[in-house]
Amino acid sequence: MKLTVVGGGSTYTPELIDGLLQMSDSFTIDEIALMDTDEERLEVVSTFARRMVAAAGRATVITATDDLARAVDGASGVLIQLRVGGQSTRLSDETFPHGCGCIGQETTGAGGFAKALRTVPVVLDIADRVRALAGDRTWIVDFTNPVGIVTRGLLEAGHRAVGLCNVAINFERNFAGILDVAPERIQLQHVGLNHLSWETAVLVDGVDQLPRLLDERIDDLARVFRITPEHLRIQQAVPSYYLHYYYAHDEVFRQQQVEPARAEVVMGVERELLDLYRDDTVTTKPQQLQERGGRYYSLAAIQLVASLLRDSGDVQVVNVRNNGTLPFLPDDAVIEAASRIGADGPVPLPIGRVDRSMEGLIAHVSAYEELALEAALHGGRDRVVKAMLAHPLIGQYELAEGLADRLIAENARFLPWAK
């Protein structure tokens, strides 16, 4: 069995290799093909990946190429993890909105929209080529942000695709630590969209433990998930980290004025990681990789690919068509939800009634995502402004027009219609 990683020169890739090594007794991949256009990084990362596999005594072959056709030939699954424009564009996403008094973030708000405009056409082109080269039965797993918008684009183009984020698996592991149980015993009721989600139930062996945690251990929840006990009491659910961009927008904006942008931190971490990857004595995933972000990404990715290819029927949180799961959204919206994974793809589990405060924000951002995808597919300043107006963190003409002009100016070289 062959797995292809598009964007294989990413410093994330050793996380993926580590996940494979942890699961190799139950799921065997004969070859991992790493594909990247940055030949220098690809050489460093692929050489380190081979050392990891050899040190673990595994037989998996690691190949490296800048040729997509070679990379996907014979692949059963293709994982897409790329960043159009590299970390310099991330730095732009995290800073250009500040001039209009808005937060800068690589997946949320105006910065996330900029990333979508750059990314969707590139990912769709890759997916079209994968389908032509490897066949329409090959699974595409998208880990490229903004995952919800990119996945919606892939599905609307008819691709056999699933979106994946590591937020849910981090929730799972944190709840396992609080409850002192094995993560495998936990099933989340994960409600919302990518980077806009809540845990409304935490099942251990089928029994919801969240009401007891909110009643008896709310301070532990507050500490682990970095939210006040009062906010937990109000919501009776645990929001993901990304909700603080909405619930504490002004506070976050003030922090961003005095703290270094996350992109600057990541650039430093990546330089350190690449130096470590070049060290022939390093044969296991460095501890510093956790500072890069993407914690447990490897396990989530390998578990998903394994379940799709083995028709396992287990439950994982993925980005998938709504299809009536949240009745206040259109069927073709993409939600992030606990889903049963099989060879025919993920099927979201029933969720039931969602709290009105969550419902309103989910519907608002989902409408923005639909408009953002239209702008990414068809271009045009008017579409950009319209999507900005639909975003709850923007929603004013003057802001939307100012942000649109800044966004287009910062990203013109990536947007053919803006030249």
C-alpha positions as CSV (number, residue, x, y, z in Angstrom):
1,M,0.0,0.0,0.0
2,K,1.3,3.4,-1.0
3,L,0.5,6.8,0.7
4,T,1.5,10.1,-1.0
5,V,2.1,13.3,0.9
6,V,1.9,16.5,-1.2
7,G,3.9,19.1,0.7
8,G,6.2,16.3,1.9
9,G,9.0,18.8,2.6
10,S,7.1,20.3,5.5
11,T,8.6,20.2,8.9
12,Y,5.3,18.5,9.9
13,T,6.2,15.4,7.9
14,P,8.2,13.6,10.6
15,E,5.1,13.8,12.8
16,L,3.3,11.8,10.1
17,I,6.2,9.3,9.9
18,D,6.0,8.9,13.7
19,G,2.3,8.2,13.5
20,L,2.9,5.5,10.9
21,L,5.5,3.9,13.1
22,Q,3.2,3.9,16.1
23,M,0.5,2.1,14.0
24,S,2.6,-0.1,11.8
25,D,1.7,-3.4,13.6
26,S,-1.9,-2.9,12.7
27,F,-1.7,-1.0,9.5
28,T,1.1,-1.5,7.0
29,I,2.1,1.1,4.4
30,D,4.8,-0.2,2.0
31,E,5.7,3.2,0.6
32,I,5.3,6.8,1.6
33,A,6.0,9.1,-1.4
34,L,7.0,12.6,-0.3
35,M,6.3,15.2,-3.0
36,D,7.4,18.9,-2.8
37,T,8.7,21.6,-5.1
38,D,11.2,22.8,-2.6
39,E,14.0,20.3,-3.4
40,E,16.3,21.3,-0.6
41,R,13.7,20.9,2.1
42,L,12.5,17.7,0.6
43,E,15.9,16.2,0.6
44,V,16.5,17.1,4.3
45,V,13.0,15.9,5.5
46,S,13.0,12.7,3.4
47,T,16.5,11.7,4.5
48,F,15.5,12.2,8.2
49,A,12.3,10.2,7.6
50,R,14.3,7.3,6.2
51,R,16.5,7.4,9.4
52,M,13.4,7.3,11.5
53,V,12.0,4.2,9.7
54,A,15.4,2.4,9.8
55,A,15.9,3.1,13.5
56,A,12.4,1.7,14.2
57,G,13.3,-1.5,12.3
58,R,10.4,-1.0,9.8
59,A,10.4,-1.9,6.1
60,T,8.4,1.1,4.8
61,V,10.2,2.7,1.8
62,I,10.4,6.5,1.8
63,T,10.6,8.0,-1.7
64,A,11.0,11.7,-2.6
65,T,10.2,13.6,-5.8
66,D,9.1,16.9,-7.2
67,D,7.0,15.2,-9.8
68,L,3.4,14.8,-8.8
69,A,2.8,12.0,-11.4
70,R,5.6,9.9,-9.9
71,A,4.4,10.6,-6.4
72,V,0.8,9.6,-6.9
73,D,1.3,6.6,-9.2
74,G,-0.3,3.6,-7.5
75,A,-1.2,5.6,-4.4
76,S,-4.2,4.5,-2.3
77,G,-4.4,7.8,-0.4
78,V,-3.0,11.3,-0.9
79,L,-2.5,13.6,2.0
80,I,-2.3,17.3,1.1
81,Q,-0.4,19.6,3.5
82,L,0.9,22.7,1.9
83,R,1.2,26.4,2.4
84,V,1.0,28.6,-0.7
85,G,3.6,31.3,-0.4
86,G,5.3,29.8,2.7
87,Q,5.6,31.4,6.1
88,S,6.0,34.9,4.6
89,T,2.4,34.8,3.5
90,R,1.4,33.6,6.9
91,L,3.1,36.6,8.4
92,S,1.1,38.8,6.1
93,D,-2.2,37.1,7.0
94,E,-1.4,37.7,10.7
95,T,-0.6,41.4,10.3
96,F,-2.4,43.1,7.4
97,P,-5.8,43.1,9.2
98,H,-4.3,45.1,12.1
99,G,-4.4,48.3,10.0
100,C,-8.2,48.0,10.0
101,G,-8.5,47.2,13.7
102,C,-9.1,43.5,13.2
103,I,-7.3,40.4,14.4
104,G,-4.7,38.8,12.2
105,Q,-4.8,35.0,12.1
106,E,-4.0,32.4,9.4
107,T,-7.3,30.6,9.4
108,T,-9.8,33.0,11.0
109,G,-11.1,36.3,9.8
110,A,-9.5,38.3,7.0
111,G,-6.2,36.5,7.2
112,G,-7.9,33.1,6.9
113,F,-9.8,34.4,3.9
114,A,-6.6,35.5,2.3
115,K,-5.2,32.0,2.8
116,A,-8.3,30.5,1.2
117,L,-8.0,32.7,-1.9
118,R,-4.4,31.6,-2.4
119,T,-5.0,28.0,-1.5
120,V,-8.2,26.7,-3.0
121,P,-7.2,27.0,-6.7
122,V,-3.9,25.3,-6.0
123,V,-5.4,22.4,-4.1
124,L,-8.1,21.9,-6.7
125,D,-5.6,21.7,-9.4
126,I,-3.6,19.1,-7.5
127,A,-6.7,17.1,-6.8
128,D,-7.7,17.2,-10.5
129,R,-4.3,15.9,-11.4
130,V,-4.5,13.2,-8.7
131,R,-7.8,12.0,-10.1
132,A,-6.4,11.9,-13.6
133,L,-3.2,10.1,-12.6
134,A,-4.3,7.8,-9.8
135,G,-8.0,7.3,-10.5
136,D,-11.2,8.6,-9.0
137,R,-11.1,5.9,-6.2
138,T,-8.1,7.4,-4.5
139,W,-8.9,9.1,-1.3
140,I,-7.7,12.7,-0.8
141,V,-7.2,13.8,2.8
142,D,-6.9,17.5,3.2
143,F,-5.0,18.9,6.2
144,T,-4.4,22.3,4.4
145,N,-6.0,25.3,6.1
146,P,-8.6,26.7,6.0
147,V,-9.7,23.0,6.1
148,G,-13.5,23.6,6.0
149,I,-13.4,25.9,2.9
150,V,-10.8,23.8,1.1
151,T,-12.7,20.6,1.8
152,R,-16.0,22.2,0.5
153,G,-14.2,23.1,-2.7
154,L,-12.9,19.5,-3.1
155,L,-16.3,18.0,-2.5
156,E,-18.1,20.4,-4.9
157,A,-15.6,19.5,-7.6
158,G,-16.6,15.8,-7.1
159,H,-13.4,14.6,-5.4
160,R,-13.3,11.7,-3.0
161,A,-12.1,13.9,-0.2
162,V,-12.2,14.3,3.6
163,G,-10.9,17.2,5.6
164,L,-8.9,16.7,8.8
165,C,-7.8,18.9,11.7
166,N,-6.0,18.0,14.9
167,V,-8.3,20.1,17.3
168,A,-10.6,17.1,18.1
169,I,-7.8,14.6,18.8
170,N,-6.2,17.2,21.2
171,F,-9.6,17.5,22.9
172,E,-9.8,13.7,23.1
173,R,-6.3,13.4,24.7
174,N,-7.0,16.2,27.1
175,F,-10.2,14.7,28.3
176,A,-8.5,11.4,28.6
177,G,-6.0,12.9,30.9
178,I,-8.6,14.7,33.1
179,L,-10.7,11.5,33.4
180,D,-7.7,9.2,33.7
181,V,-8.9,6.8,30.9
182,A,-7.4,5.5,27.7
183,P,-8.1,7.9,24.8
184,E,-9.6,5.0,22.8
185,R,-12.5,4.9,25.3
186,I,-13.6,8.5,24.6
187,Q,-16.0,9.6,21.9
188,L,-16.7,13.2,21.5
189,Q,-19.8,15.0,20.4
190,H,-18.0,17.6,18.3
191,V,-20.3,20.3,17.1
192,G,-19.6,23.1,14.5
193,L,-17.2,23.9,11.7
194,N,-13.4,23.7,11.3
195,H,-11.8,26.0,13.9
196,L,-15.3,26.9,15.2
197,S,-16.4,24.0,17.4
198,W,-17.6,22.9,20.8
199,E,-17.6,19.6,22.7
200,T,-21.1,19.2,23.9
201,A,-20.7,15.6,25.2
202,V,-17.7,13.5,26.2
203,L,-18.7,9.8,26.1
204,V,-16.7,7.2,28.0
205,D,-17.8,3.7,27.1
206,G,-21.0,5.4,25.9
207,V,-21.8,7.4,29.0
208,D,-21.6,11.2,28.8
209,Q,-19.1,12.5,31.5
210,L,-19.3,16.2,30.6
211,P,-22.2,17.1,33.0
212,R,-20.3,15.6,35.9
213,L,-17.1,17.4,34.8
214,L,-18.9,20.7,34.6
215,D,-20.4,20.1,38.0
216,E,-17.5,18.6,39.9
217,R,-14.3,19.5,38.1
218,I,-15.0,22.7,36.3
219,D,-11.7,24.3,37.5
220,D,-9.8,21.5,36.0
221,L,-11.6,22.0,32.7
222,A,-10.9,25.7,32.9
223,R,-7.2,25.2,33.5
224,V,-6.7,22.6,30.7
225,F,-8.8,24.4,28.1
226,R,-7.8,28.0,29.0
227,I,-11.3,29.3,29.6
228,T,-12.9,30.8,32.7
229,P,-15.2,28.6,34.8
230,E,-17.9,31.2,34.4
231,H,-17.8,30.9,30.6
232,L,-18.0,27.1,30.9
233,R,-21.0,27.4,33.1
234,I,-22.8,29.7,30.6
235,Q,-22.1,27.5,27.6
236,Q,-22.4,24.1,29.3
237,A,-19.9,23.0,26.6
238,V,-16.2,23.3,26.0
239,P,-15.3,25.6,23.1
240,S,-12.2,25.1,21.0
241,Y,-9.3,27.4,21.4
242,Y,-10.2,29.2,18.1
243,L,-13.5,30.5,19.7
244,H,-11.5,33.1,21.7
245,Y,-11.0,35.0,18.4
246,Y,-14.7,35.6,18.5
247,Y,-15.5,35.7,22.3
248,A,-12.4,37.9,23.1
249,H,-11.7,39.6,19.9
250,D,-10.7,43.0,21.4
251,E,-8.4,41.4,24.0
252,V,-6.7,39.2,21.3
253,F,-6.3,42.3,19.1
254,R,-4.5,44.2,21.9
255,Q,-2.2,41.2,22.6
256,Q,-1.3,41.0,18.9
257,Q,-0.1,44.6,19.0
258,V,2.6,43.8,21.5
259,E,3.5,40.1,20.9
260,P,5.5,38.7,18.0
261,A,3.4,37.2,15.2
262,R,3.0,33.4,15.4
263,A,4.6,33.2,11.9
264,E,7.8,34.7,13.2
265,V,8.0,32.2,16.0
266,V,7.3,29.3,13.6
267,M,10.0,30.5,11.3
268,G,12.5,30.2,14.1
269,V,11.2,26.8,15.1
270,E,11.4,25.6,11.5
271,R,15.1,26.6,11.2
272,E,15.9,24.8,14.4
273,L,14.0,21.7,13.2
274,L,15.7,21.6,9.8
275,D,19.1,21.8,11.5
276,L,18.1,18.8,13.7
277,Y,16.8,16.9,10.7
278,R,20.2,17.3,9.1
279,D,21.9,15.8,12.1
280,D,22.7,12.2,11.2
281,T,22.6,11.2,14.9
282,V,18.9,12.2,15.2
283,T,16.6,9.3,14.4
284,T,13.4,10.1,16.4
285,K,10.9,12.9,16.3
286,P,12.5,15.9,18.1
287,Q,10.7,17.4,21.1
288,Q,10.9,20.8,19.4
289,L,8.4,19.6,16.8
290,Q,5.6,20.1,19.4
291,E,6.4,23.8,19.3
292,R,5.7,23.8,15.6
293,G,2.0,23.1,16.2
294,G,0.0,20.2,14.8
295,R,0.2,18.1,18.0
296,Y,-1.2,14.6,17.4
297,Y,-1.7,15.4,13.7
298,S,0.2,12.3,12.8
299,L,-2.1,10.0,14.7
300,A,-5.2,11.6,13.4
301,A,-4.0,11.4,9.8
302,I,-2.8,7.8,9.9
303,Q,-5.9,6.7,11.8
304,L,-8.2,8.3,9.2
305,V,-6.3,6.8,6.2
306,A,-6.3,3.4,7.8
307,S,-10.0,3.5,8.5
308,L,-10.9,4.7,5.0
309,L,-8.8,2.0,3.4
310,R,-9.7,-0.9,5.8
311,D,-13.5,0.0,6.0
312,S,-13.1,-0.1,9.8
313,G,-16.4,1.6,10.7
314,D,-14.9,3.4,13.7
315,V,-15.7,7.0,14.8
316,Q,-13.4,9.9,14.2
317,V,-14.0,13.7,13.9
318,V,-13.6,14.9,10.3
319,N,-14.8,17.6,7.9
320,V,-17.7,16.2,5.9
321,R,-20.9,17.2,4.1
322,N,-23.6,18.3,6.5
323,N,-26.4,16.3,4.8
324,G,-29.0,17.2,7.4
325,T,-26.8,16.7,10.5
326,L,-27.3,20.3,11.5
327,P,-30.7,21.1,10.2
328,F,-30.2,24.9,10.2
329,L,-27.4,24.5,7.6
330,P,-27.7,23.6,3.9
331,D,-27.0,19.9,3.1
332,D,-23.9,20.9,1.0
333,A,-22.3,22.9,3.9
334,V,-19.1,21.3,5.3
335,I,-19.2,20.7,9.1
336,E,-16.7,19.2,11.5
337,A,-18.3,16.3,13.3
338,A,-17.9,12.9,14.8
339,S,-18.4,10.5,11.8
340,R,-18.4,6.8,11.2
341,I,-15.5,6.1,8.8
342,G,-15.8,3.4,6.1
343,A,-14.6,2.6,2.6
344,D,-17.4,4.7,1.2
345,G,-16.4,7.7,3.2
346,P,-17.4,9.3,6.5
347,V,-21.0,9.5,7.7
348,P,-21.7,12.1,10.5
349,L,-23.4,10.8,13.6
350,P,-26.6,12.4,14.7
351,I,-26.1,15.5,16.9
352,G,-29.6,16.6,17.9
353,R,-30.5,20.1,19.0
354,V,-27.7,22.6,19.2
355,D,-27.7,25.6,21.6
356,R,-29.0,28.7,19.9
357,S,-25.9,30.7,20.7
358,M,-23.8,28.1,18.9
359,E,-26.3,27.7,16.1
360,G,-26.3,31.4,15.3
361,L,-22.5,31.6,15.1
362,I,-22.1,28.4,13.1
363,A,-24.7,29.5,10.5
364,H,-23.1,32.9,10.2
365,V,-19.6,31.6,9.6
366,S,-20.9,28.8,7.3
367,A,-22.5,31.4,5.1
368,Y,-19.2,33.3,5.0
369,E,-17.4,30.1,4.0
370,E,-19.7,29.6,1.1
371,L,-19.1,33.1,-0.1
372,A,-15.3,32.8,0.5
373,L,-15.3,29.7,-1.7
374,E,-17.1,31.6,-4.5
375,A,-14.5,34.3,-4.3
376,A,-11.6,31.8,-4.4
377,L,-13.1,30.0,-7.4
378,H,-14.2,33.0,-9.4
379,G,-12.2,36.0,-8.1
380,G,-13.2,39.7,-8.1
381,R,-13.1,42.5,-5.6
382,D,-16.9,42.5,-5.2
383,R,-16.9,38.9,-4.2
384,V,-14.1,39.5,-1.7
385,V,-16.0,42.4,-0.1
386,K,-19.3,40.4,0.0
387,A,-17.5,37.6,1.8
388,M,-16.0,40.0,4.3
389,L,-19.4,41.5,5.0
390,A,-20.7,38.1,5.8
391,H,-17.9,37.4,8.4
392,P,-19.0,38.0,12.0
393,L,-15.6,39.5,12.8
394,I,-15.9,42.1,10.1
395,G,-19.4,42.8,8.9
396,Q,-19.2,46.5,8.1
397,Y,-18.8,48.2,4.7
398,E,-15.9,50.4,5.6
399,L,-14.0,47.5,7.3
400,A,-14.9,45.1,4.5
401,E,-13.7,47.4,1.7
402,G,-10.5,48.4,3.5
403,L,-9.6,44.8,4.3
404,A,-10.4,43.7,0.8
405,D,-8.1,46.3,-0.7
406,R,-5.3,45.4,1.8
407,L,-5.8,41.6,1.1
408,I,-5.7,42.0,-2.6
409,A,-2.6,44.2,-2.5
410,E,-0.8,41.7,-0.2
411,N,-1.7,38.7,-2.3
412,A,-1.9,40.0,-5.9
413,R,1.0,37.8,-7.1
414,F,-1.1,34.7,-6.1
415,L,-4.4,35.9,-7.6
416,P,-4.5,36.0,-11.4
417,W,-7.7,38.1,-11.4
418,A,-6.0,40.8,-9.3
419,K,-3.2,41.5,-11.7
